[in-house]
Amino acid sequence: EADIYQTPRYLVIGTGKKITLECSQTMGHDKMYWYQQDPGMELHLIHYSYGVNSTEKGDLSSESTVSRIRTEHFPLTLESARPSHTSQYLCASSGVDRGGRLSFGQGTRLTVV
Amino acid sequence: RKEVEQDPGPFNVPEGATVAFNCTYSNSASQSFFWYRQDCRKEPKLLMSVYSSGNEDGRFTAQLNRASQYISLLIRDSKLSDSATYLCVVNPWDNAGNNRKLIWGLGTSLAVNP
């Protein structure tokens, strides 16, 4: 069973607020990812990291930023939330030899009003 | 054309039926292939990897056809609990083994009815 945790599970917040979505894993995985998914739509990679102090933007442009100061922690920050940021955000991780075998957190469902 | 294409369905089948999904991919350099399952409003979970020789896990069989660039998933003796969206994932592996370019299909929706 995967040990990757996201908090909060649900967040409703006003426009202009700064928010941080937390993601932690206890598996010692080097690779971590943030995906964005709207209902009924495909997953879009927005950020990834291959290790501490390594972060890169994904295929989908995003106004969010990430940091990777510790192996187990990969938070995502939105400096000023907008309604267009309303979506589900999924964090995932994988080990060095696991190819496309990702373990996902339960997701954060964000609503910006 | 999308890099990974799946029939979105929905596939409505009775319990006990056998159902098969196909997924086509456009990048012939793709190296790794996977099927994930995603329940409504939940996170994706790895169902199985797809190997060149084909592989089976209980009621589930995955196959790869490199010549025609498609992978398939066969579910035998469908259960109500198999109702979900099945995502095809392709990894055009680079030399470093990085999978940042995982390409996700839109998914095929399956509803197993009593």
Interface residues (C-beta under 8 A of the other chain):
Chain A: K31 Y33 P39 M41 E42 L43 L45 Y48 Y50 E56 G58 D59 Q88 L90 S94 V96 D97 G99 G100 R101 L102 S103 F104 G105 Q106 G107 R109
Chain B: S32 F33 F34 R41 K42 E43 P44 K45 L46 S49 L87 V89 V90 N91 W93 G97 N98 N99 R100 K101 L102 W104 G105 L106 G107
